[in-house]
Amino acid sequence: MSRPFDVEPRTIAIVRARTGMGDLLCGAPALRALRRRLPAAHVALLTYPEMAPVVERLRPLVDELVAFPGWPGIPERPPDRAAIPGFLEAMRARRFDLAIQAYGANPAANEVTRMLGARRTAGFLVPGTGPEDLETHLPYPHHLHEIDRHLALMTLLGAPPAGRDLIFPVADADEDEAAVLRARAGLDHAPYVLIHPGATSPSRRWPAERYAAVGDALSARGLQVAVTGVASEASLVGRVVRRMRAPAAPLAGRTSLGGFAALLSGAAILVTADTGAAHVAAALGVPSVTVFLSGDPRRWRHPGPHHAVARVQVECNPCPHLTCPIDHRCAERLAPEQVVAEADRVLAVAPAAPRARLRALP
């Protein structure tokens, strides 16, 4: 059987029904490989509509976001069951040349991909759970980094890797927004650190007082401190700031996604939970320390001396729990001094800040 790209498809639907910014950004190298192999193909990414700001940063690797209504067995969002029939009817009417299951190890995602009515299907699979064959489907490679999982899939389909770098283009309007915020927050007078304590799941959240201790230590090293987060994390950001002895700027909900990236691009270092901010830092080349608790650094960390991991190995991490069912020992046993030591190590080898590190799209 020929590979899906041997007869070049003109239209491709990619099932990537994720709600994490890091998930989508780590898929960019695979999208780059696809675009290099099929420069004229129309690529539609199926994900939730709230991910539109992230998908916009992936253009021109992606031509379109198709709003996904959810599906039974896909856990990111409860499915909008009333919308599913209309969604399938619209997708089948478009008769995509190829549909790719790029969600992961979930048979429900393969079911969605089959139901789209594309001429051919491909993607990840869980062996023994469906009719997909190994000519066009890759048993999900759990042992690989998230970037490399998707590159392996594209290699199977006939699109060799074109680099592992992430992308996050920053526009002039983003820079203007960040400049105003820096002035209002008093961040223009010395190099600054961004502390980003929030994470979607409680199992990935380190206590606020420990981030505060890290902020005080970095302030003592001459860095200004700002604490960032989305609007819903304002309470957490406030707790970090109130527990600090040194002054810090609370910036929860005060930037757009692009404004946050532009603000981050001028930071000396980012200290963050295991969340999307870490991947934006990697895309921009900003030095970072990521606090890994329940998450798996083998899957999500970024290589190089400018990106450090702070964690303790305990009996149960990494783990899949969104909320720790026991005593959250991976968080309790990680001391602020360890995070500060990693930040010191990164700062010792990082270029002087602030500086522009904006990556253009390929």
N, C-alpha and C positions, 0 to 999 in steps of 0.2 A: 504494500500500500504506500502511496506517495505521502509525503509530509504535507501539512496544510498550506505551507507557503510555496510549494513547488508550482502550483498554479495560483498565481498571486491573487489573493482576495481583494476586492475593492472596498468592502464594508466589513468591519469587525466590531462585534459587541464583546466587551470584557466585563465579566461579572466580578465586581470588586466591592461587594456590599459591606463596606467597613465604615465605622464612625470615628476611627482614630486618625488624627493628622499624621502621626508617625507611620501608620500602615500605608497611607497613600504616598507619602514622600519616599518611603523605602521601595516603593514600586516604580519610581521614576527611572532608575537604570534599565529596567526591563522594557519600559515604554520607549526609552531611547533606542534600545536595540531593535525593537519592533519598527520604529519610525525609520531607522537607518536601512532596514531590510525592505520596508514597504513604504517609501516616502509619499506615494500618492493615495494610500488607503485612507478611508474615513474611519476614525477610531472613536467609538462611543463607549464611555465608561459608565457602567451601571452601579450607582451607589445612592446613598440617601441625599435628599436635596440640600440638607444643611451643610453638606461638604462642598458646596459650590465655591466658596472662597478659596479652598485648597486646590480644587480641580482647576480653577482659573490660573493658578501659579504653575500648572503643568502644561499649559499651552506653549508651543504648538504640538507637543507630544500627544495631546488629547484634543479631539475636535469638538466633543459634545459630552455633556453630562445627561444621562437618562435617569430620571427620578425613579428610584426603586421603592415599591410599596411595602417591602418586607415579604417574608415567606415563612411558613411554619417550619421550624427547625433551624432557622437562622436567628441567632440570639440577640443581635445588636439592637433591634427595635421590635416591639410587638407588631405583627403584620397587620396592615390595613386590608382585611380580607375582602371588603367590598370593592376595593380598587384593583385587586389582582386580575379578575377577568378582563377588564378594560386594558390593563397594562399588557397582558399577554396578547390580546387581539391587536393592539398597536404594534407590538414587536414583531408578531408573525406577519403582519401586513408589509413590514419593511424588508422581509426576506434577506436577512444578513447573510453574507457569504460564509462567515465564520463566527462562532460564539466560543469564547474562551472562559473556562472556569478558573479564575485567578483569586478566588476567595481563600481556599485552603483545604484543610482536611475535614470536610463536612459533606456527607452525601446529599444533604438538602440543596447545597449549592450546585451540585451536578444535576439534580432534578430541575432546578430553575434553568440551567443552561440548556438542557435538552428541550425544555418547554418553550424556548424562545422561537423555535421554528427556523433556525439557521440551516443553511445547506450542509454545513459540517460543524462538528463540535470538537473541542480539544480542552486541555487543561489539567489541573490536579485531580487526583482521585484517591480514595481510600480503597485499597485492593479488596475485592470480594463484595463490594457494596453496590455494584451496578454493572451495566453492560459495556462500559467504556473499555477500549482496548489500549494496549501499551504502545501502539504505533503513534497514537495522538494524545495520550494521557500519561502523566508522570505521577507515580506513587509519591505522595507528599513527603518531601525530604526534611523531616523534623530536625535533622542534625545540622542543617546549614543556617547561616545568618539569614535574616529576612530578605535582604537584598539578593543574596545568592540563590535562595529558593526560586525567586521569580526569574532570575537570569538563567537558571537551569531549565526552567520551563520553556523560555524563549529559545534556548539552544536546541532543545528537543524538537521544537516546531520549525527550526530553520533560520533563526535570527541570532547570530553569535553576539556575545557581549560587546558593548562599545563603551566600557568604563563602568566604575561603581559609584562615581560621584553623584551626590544628590543635587537637586536644583531648587532654588527658591528666588526667582527674580524679584528685585525691589525697584519700584517705580519712583519717579521724581516726587509724585504726590505723597508716597510713603515717607520719603526723606523729609519732606516739608512738615508732615505731621509729627514725625519724631523730633525734629528740631524745635518745634513749638513746645512739645512736652518736656524735652530736656531743659529748656529755659525755665519753664514754669516749676519744674521739680528741683531746680538748682543743681543739675548734673553737668553743667558746662565748665565747672571750675577745676575738676580733677578727674582722673580716670575713675570709672565706675564699674561696679559689679551688679548684675541682675540676679536676684534670688527668685526662683519660680517654684513655690512649694506645692502647688496643687497637682492632683492626679485624679483621673476618673474614678478609680476604685480605691476604697479605703486601705486595702492591703498594700498599696504603693505610696501611701502618705507617711512621711516621717513627722514626728511631733513638731509643732510650731516653735516651741522653746529651743529646740535643737537647731533649727534654721536660724533662730535669733542669735544663738551663741556663735554660729558660723559668721553671721553678718557682723557681729561685734568684733570678732577676730580679724576679719578682712578690713573693717573700718580702721582698726588699729594699725594696719599696714598701709594706710594712706588712700584707700579706695572709698569713694562715695558708694552708698548702698541704696538700691531701689528694689522693691519687692513687687513682682508682677503676677498677674493672673487674669482670668476672664471675670466678667461681672459677677457671676455666681460664686466666685471664690473671694469676694471682698471681705467676708468675715474671717477667713483663714489668713489672708494677707494682713488684715488689721491685727490679728493676734501675734503674728510674727513681729510686726513693727512695734507693738506695745511692749513686747518682751525684750526688745533691744535696749541697751543703755545708750548706744550711739544713735544719732539721727538717721532716719531712713525714709525714703519717699514711698508711700503706698500708691501703687499704680493699677490696681485691679480694675478692669473694665474701662480703662482710659485710652485704649488704643484699638484700632482695627487690627486685623491680622497682619496686613502689610506694614502698618505703623509699628507694631511690635517687632517685626523683623528688622525694620530700619533702626529702631532703638537698640536692638540686640547687636546689630552690625557694628555699633560703636563701642560696645562694652569691652572691658578688659577680660572678663570671664563671666560665664553663666554657671550658677549652681542651681541644679534643677532636680525635681523628681523624675522618675522614669516615665516621661510623657513626651508629647509632641514637640515641646520647646527644645529638647535635646537634639532632635532631628533637624529643626530649623538651624540650630547652631552649627551642626555638621555641614548643612548645605551652604552656609555663609562662611565657613571656616573660622568660626568664633570659638576660642578655647572654652572648655566646659568640664564640669564635674557632675556626673549623674549619680544620684543616690538610688541604688538598686536594692529593693527589699524583696517582694515576692516575684518580681520580674526576672527574666533570664538574660543576663548580659551576653551570653553566647549568641543569642538571637538578635539583640537590639543595640549593643554598644557599637561605637564607631572607632576605627583603628587610629593609631598615631599618637604621638606624645602630647598633642594638644587636647585630647579627649580622655579623661580619666573616669574610672569607676570607683565609687565608694560603697562597700558592702561588707557584710560579715556572712560567712558560710555557716548556716545552722542546719539542723537535721532535716528541715522540710522545705528549704527554698532551693531553686525556684518552685513556685506552686501555682495552681490555677485558680485559687480562691480569690474572689473579689473582696471579700471581707474575711479577715483571719478568724478561723474558728477556735483558736486557742489563745495564746498570750502575745501574739505579734512579736515574737522574739527576734526576728530579723531586723525590726525597727528598734526594739529596746536595747539590743546589744551593740548597735552602731553608735559610737560616740562622736560628738561634734569634732573632737580633735582629729579624728581620722579623716573627716571630710576636709578640714582646714589643711591638713598635711597634703592631701591630694591637690587642693587648690594651689598651695605653695609650689608644689612640684610642677604643675602646669604653668603657672605664672613665670617660673624661672626659665622656661624654654620658649615662652610665647613672644611674639613680636610686640613692640610697644603699642599701647592703645591710647586713644582711640584711633582707628584706621578703617578704611572702607574695605570690605571683603565681599563685595557683591558678585554673585555668579550669574553670568548671562546664560540664557537658554542655548543649547547646542544648535 
